[in-house]
Amino acid sequence: YWVGRTAQRIGEPAALDELRAAADGSADLIAAALAVAELEREAGLQQEALARVQKVLEKKPTHLRARLWRAYLTADQEAPDAALTGLDAIAKDLE
């Protein structure tokens, strides 16, 4: 995971492969899975990113970063009021 994250930070093209290996190697590495989702989104792989985030949320439905990523990745698929309602629910959980 750290090798992939470091590669991501310095702009190495191998970062996605390194992080995928970490995420796919251990289902418990949620940070790696979300880092892959971020890179997939940046590469235009929106559905793959969303599927990866959904997989995280199946394991940990209250995971804050995953919930925020899902809201971000689906924001243009929902009516504005529905998107705001989802964000309000996340905010209430933080109180």
C-alpha positions as CSV (number, residue, x, y, z in Angstrom):
1,Y,0.0,0.0,0.0
2,W,2.7,2.5,1.0
3,V,4.7,1.9,-2.2
4,G,1.6,2.6,-4.3
5,R,0.6,5.6,-2.3
6,T,4.1,7.0,-2.6
7,A,4.1,6.3,-6.3
8,Q,0.8,8.2,-6.5
9,R,2.1,11.2,-4.7
10,I,5.1,11.6,-7.0
11,G,3.1,10.9,-10.1
12,E,4.4,7.5,-11.1
13,P,2.2,5.7,-13.6
14,A,2.7,2.4,-11.8
15,A,0.8,3.7,-8.8
16,L,-2.6,2.3,-9.9
17,D,-1.2,-1.2,-10.4
18,E,0.6,-1.1,-7.0
19,L,-2.5,0.1,-5.2
20,R,-4.7,-2.4,-7.0
21,A,-2.3,-5.2,-5.9
22,A,-2.6,-4.0,-2.3
23,A,-6.4,-3.6,-2.4
24,D,-7.0,-6.9,-4.1
25,G,-4.5,-8.7,-1.8
26,S,-6.3,-7.8,1.4
27,A,-9.9,-6.8,1.8
28,D,-9.1,-5.1,5.1
29,L,-7.0,-2.4,3.3
30,I,-9.8,0.0,2.9
31,A,-7.5,2.9,2.4
32,A,-5.9,1.1,-0.6
33,A,-9.3,0.4,-2.1
34,L,-10.3,4.1,-1.8
35,A,-7.0,5.2,-3.2
36,V,-7.6,2.9,-6.2
37,A,-11.1,4.4,-6.6
38,E,-9.6,7.9,-6.6
39,L,-7.1,6.9,-9.3
40,E,-9.8,5.1,-11.3
41,R,-12.0,8.2,-11.3
42,E,-9.1,10.3,-12.4
43,A,-8.5,7.9,-15.3
44,G,-12.1,8.2,-16.3
45,L,-13.2,4.8,-14.9
46,Q,-16.1,6.2,-13.0
47,Q,-18.1,2.9,-12.8
48,E,-15.1,1.0,-11.7
49,A,-14.4,3.6,-9.0
50,L,-18.0,3.5,-7.8
51,A,-18.1,-0.3,-7.7
52,R,-14.9,-0.3,-5.6
53,V,-16.5,2.2,-3.2
54,Q,-19.7,0.2,-3.0
55,K,-17.6,-2.9,-2.1
56,V,-16.1,-1.0,0.8
57,L,-19.5,0.2,2.0
58,E,-20.8,-3.4,1.9
59,K,-18.1,-4.2,4.5
60,K,-18.3,-1.0,6.5
61,P,-21.6,0.9,5.7
62,T,-20.7,3.8,8.0
63,H,-17.1,4.4,6.6
64,L,-17.0,8.2,6.3
65,R,-14.6,8.5,3.4
66,A,-16.3,5.8,1.4
67,R,-19.7,7.5,1.9
68,L,-18.3,10.8,0.8
69,W,-16.7,9.2,-2.3
70,R,-20.0,7.6,-3.1
71,A,-21.8,10.9,-2.8
72,Y,-19.2,12.6,-5.0
73,L,-19.2,9.8,-7.7
74,T,-23.0,9.8,-7.9
75,A,-23.7,13.5,-7.6
76,D,-24.5,14.0,-11.2
77,Q,-26.8,11.0,-11.3
78,E,-29.2,12.3,-8.7
79,A,-31.5,15.3,-8.4
80,P,-29.9,18.1,-6.4
81,D,-32.4,17.7,-3.6
82,A,-31.7,14.0,-3.3
83,A,-27.9,14.6,-3.3
84,L,-28.2,17.2,-0.6
85,T,-30.3,14.9,1.5
86,G,-27.6,12.3,1.3
87,L,-25.0,14.8,2.4
88,D,-27.2,16.0,5.2
89,A,-27.4,12.4,6.5
90,I,-23.6,12.1,6.5
91,A,-23.3,15.4,8.3
92,K,-25.8,14.3,11.0
93,D,-23.7,11.2,11.6
94,L,-20.8,13.4,12.4
95,E,-22.6,15.3,15.1
